[in-house]
Amino acid sequence: MLTRRDFGLGIGALGLAADLPAWAQGLRVMKVANTAAVNDPQQCFTTAGQHPRLNFYKSKGVDVEYVNMSSMTQALQSLRAGHVDFGPAVPGILLPAMAKDPSLDLVSVYKWLPRNANAIVVKPGSPIRSAADLAGKRIGVRSQGDTGIVITKIMLAELGLKDDGCEYIAIGDGAPAGAAIDNDRVDAMVAFDTAAARIELVGTKLRYVPLTPKFAQLGSGWLCVPRKLLKDDRKALVALFQGIAKSTLFSNANLDAAIDLHWATYPESRPKGRSEDEARKELAFILKDRRNSWMRRPDDPDQRMGASSVAEWKANIEMTAESSKNPKLASELGDPNRLFTNELIDDINAFDKQAVIQMAREFRL
């Protein structure tokens, strides 16, 4: 079980072991660059399987250690330096970084968020009715390193518009973000769906604006690893991502149980100042959209958990080229097949999914 110290473990503490695999009690401990606090129960889609009652990771010889990061950019730097084993891959940030620095040899191996989980939110009476109306506006984002900036650029570029007149303002999360919207410090906010839900929870009324059509069809989140790790530690990576796949299925089928398991595994995350029932209702609201985004769309031709396609990566390149104003991005990156791989996917999916779902439906902690 991780302690309070583990929640805040930083890069500096890992320096001496940066190039060595981490082992604990015979387990291969896989460090993840974590841009959302590990004590946030929205992480239950991964953490539920760490509880001994499920034991999705340790039974296969691996475990997960969270290394908190302040932004996606810091996560990439940590991956490049070898301080962590895997981390988030957001194409709008990852692709320009890889084009600029060919030595950043990362490969996306698992799509953890196959549906688009981004949101545009405004006050109910706002004149903003479509993504096109964001041009020239004050856009609220969680921080200056947040993906909301890149997402806005991508959507405007899809519409043939520029973001030159946009002002990106960091407004944080929850109550501070709600106050910024209520008090007209920003005209809109672009963030993940869970961040928007947290604003609604503090009492701010929001209206959701549709994403642009092409962007709306893309997934939102991948997990990437250094290519060398993919070659050297394949067995551990299969075990890791199979554990995530099982945890995701379990959490989608029984969210209440997944939250209980998260709280039991990370006691620091238990609610303070309110009852667990109140906290559970809040979490159910925060994850009302996200729990479906963990799962593939019913019309997706590839239903394997974690799988990617060259078509979506080509679309990611095209959109990122437009948003970053770099028409040479595709040629700088080269073969799009090098950006991702499905070579682990069949092994990751080699388990009885219905058995996990049934376990979740019958589970009581």
N, C-alpha and C positions, 0 to 999 in steps of 0.2 A: 504494500500500500504506500502511495506517495504521501509525503508530509508537506507541511506548509513550505518548507525550504524548497522542495521540488517544484512547487507552483511557480516560484520566482527564479528558478535556475537560469542563469544567463550564459552567454557565449564564453565569457572569460573563464568561468569555472570548468569549461570543457577543454581548454586549450591543450593541456598536456596529453590528452588522449584523443586528439582530433583525428589522427590517422589510424587509430586502432578500433576494432569492433568492441562494443561494450558488452560485457557479460556479467550476469548476476545469478548466483546459485544455479549455474549450468544453463541459464537462458541467454539467448541472443537478445539483448535489449536494443530495440530500434528507436533512435531519437528522432522526434518529429519537430520541425519548425512550426510552432503553433501561434497563429496570429489572432486567435480568440482565446480568452483566458480559459485554462483547463477546468477551472471550477465552475464554468458556465454549463448548466445541464443541457444546453442545446448540443453539446458534444456527446450526448448519450449514444448517438448512432455508432460511435467508436468505443466509448468507455464501458458500455454495458457488458461487453464480452470479457472485460478484465475481472469481473466479479467471480469468485471461486465457484458460485453456483452454475455459472455458464462455462467459464474456463475455456473460452474460444482461442485464446492466444497461448497461454502457458502449456496447454496440452500438446501444442505443436512445436514447443521449444523456443517461443519468442515472447516478448512483452514490449509494451510501448512506454516511452518516457517523453514527457512533454517539455519542450524548451520554448519558453514564451518569447515572442517577437513583437516588436511594435508596428511592423508593416510588412507588406509583401516584399519590398525591396530588401529589408534586412534578412528576410527568410532566404532570398536568393543568394545573398552574400554569405550566409551561414552554410548553405548547401555547397556553394563553390569552395569554401574554405574547408569543407569536410567536418564541420562541427556537428552536423546532424545527418541522418541517413535519408530522410525523405521530407517533403514539404509541399505546400500548395503551389499549383501552377495556374496562374491566371494569364491567358494568352496575350492580353493587351499589355501586360507588363513583361512577361517572360520572353516573348518573341523579339521585341526591340533589343532587349538585353543580350540575347543570344546572337543576334545579328551584329551588334556592336562588339561583342567579345566572344569570338569563336571558341575560346578555351572554356567557356561556360557550357560544358558538355552534359546537359541534363536531358532526360527522356521521360515523358509522361507515361506512366504504366497502369494507372487506374483512374477511371472517371467516377468520382464519388458523388457528384451532383449532376446527374444526367439531364435534368430539366433546368430551365432558366429561373434562377431564384433572385434576380435583381428586381428592384421596384423604383418607380418614380412616384413621389407623393407630394401633394400640395394641399393648401387649405381648401375646404369645400367650395368657397366662393371665388377661388382663383380663376383668372382668365386663361390659364394654361390648360389646354385640352388635349394636346398631343405632344409627342417628343419634339416635334419641330418648333414648338413654342419655347423650348429651353434656350434657343439661340439668343445670346446677348443678355441672359438673365443671371441673377445671383443664385448659384447652385450650392446648396448645403451638402457637405460630405462629412464623414465621421472624423477624418484627419487629413492632413495634406498628403499622407502616404497611402490613403485609402483608394480602393478600386473605383469608387464613384466617379472620380475625375476621368479615368480611362473609359469607363462605360458611357459617360455622357459624350465624350469625343467620338466613340464608335457609333453611337446612335445618330448623332448629327451628321457624321460622315456618310452613313448609309443613306441619308436623305439629301445628300449633296450640299449640306450646310457646314459652316465653319463655327468653331467655338471661340474665335478670336475675341468676341465681345463678352464672353462669359467670365464671371468672377466666381472662383471656387472658395468657399468659406468653411473652415472647420468648425463644426457645431457640436461635436461629440455624440453621445448616445442619450437615450431616455429623456429625462426631464430637461436638461440643457438644450437638446435638439428640439424638443417640443416647444420650449420657450422661444427659440430662434424662429420657428415657423409661425407660432402664434403672434409674435411681435413684429413680423414682417422683416426680420433681419435677412431672410433669404426668400426667394420666390418659389423654390422647390427643393426637394432633397432627393438625391440618387444614392441608394444604398441597397444592401441585401434585405430580403423580406423580413428577416428576424429583427433587424434594426428598426424597420418601419413599425413592426408590431409593438416593439418596446415603447415607441413614442405614443402609440395609441393607448397603451396601458396607463400612461401618466395622465390621460385625459384629453390629449390633443386630438381634435377631429381631423381626419385626413381623407383625401380623395385620391384614389390610385389612377394614374395616367397610364395608358397602354404602352408597352415597349414597342420599338420599331419591329415590323414583321420579320425581317430576316434575322435580326439579332435574337428575337424571342424564341426562335427555333433551336438555338444553340444551347449546349450544356453550360453550366456555370463553374464547375470546379473539377480539377484533375489533381492527382498527386504524382509528383515526379521524384526521380532518384538520379544520382550521378550514374552515368553509363557504366563506369568501372564497377560500381556496386551491383548493377544488374548482372554483370558477367561473373563477379566473384562470389555473390551471396544470393544466388537465385532461390535456393530452398527456403531461406529465411524470409525472403520477400513474398514468396507464394504463401507461406504460413501467415505472415503479417496481414496481407490483403484479403486472404480468406477469412481471417478473424474479423476484419472490418466488414466484409460482405455479410457474414453471419450476424454480426451486431446490428447492421443496418436492417436486415430482414426482421430480426427480433424486435427492434425499436419501432419499426413501422407497424408491426402487427400488434404490439402491446406497449404503447408509449408510456402509460402509467408505470408499468413494471420497469421499463428502461430507465425512467427518471429515478425510481427507488434504488435501482442498482447503481446508478451514477452517484447518488447521495451516499450510499453505503460504501462505495469504493473511495470516494473523495469527501470525507466528512466535513471538510472546510466549506464545501459548497452548500451545505444544508441551510435553509432559510433562517434568517435572524430577524427578530422583531415582528414576525407574523407566523401564522400556523402553516404546517406543511400542506394542508388542504388549500389554503389561499395561494400558496406558492405554486401548487400543482395546476390550479386553474389558470394562473398567469402563464405558466410554461405551455399549457395546452393551447393557449391563445397565440403565444409567440411562435409555436411550431405548427400552427394550423395549416399553413401552406408548405412549410419546409418539409414536413414528414412525407408529403407526396413527391417533392422534388428529389428526395433520396432515391426514388424508384424510377425506372425507365417509363417513358410514355407507352401506353398500350399499343400504339401504332408503330413503335420503333421496330425496324426489321431485325435488329440484333438485341435480343433480350438478355444476353449474358451480362452479369453484373461487372461493371468496371470497363467494359469494352469501348473502344473509340473507333472512328473511321477516318480515312484519308480525306473524305469529302468535307467533314466538319473542320478538319485542320486547315484545309485549303480555304474554307470560308473564314476561319479565324485569321489566317494570313492576310486575306484580301481586306477584311475589315480593319485589321490593325495597320495595314499599309496606308489605308485612307485616313484613319484617325491620327496616326503618327506623322502623316504627311511625308512618307518615305516610299515613293513608287518603286524603289529598288529592293524593297524588303524581301520579296519572294526569291529573287536571284541571290541576295546575300545569305538567305537561310539555306538555299539549295533544296534537295529532295525533301518534301514535307513528310515522307515516311520516316525520316530520322528523328522527327520531333516526338513521336509516340511509338508504342509497341503494344501489340496484343499477345505477345508471346507467353505471358503468364496467365492469360485470362482463362483458358480452358482448365488449367490446373486449379486456379482460384475457385472456379465454379464447380469443381468436382466434389460436391457434397449434396446431401439431401435437403433441398430448400423447403419442401413441404414439412419435413420433420422439424426444422427450426421454427417455421411458422406455427406449427401445432404446439411445440414447446412453449412458444410465447403466449399463445392463447390460453394455455392451461397453467401458466406460471403464477406462483404466489411466493413472495419473498418471506 
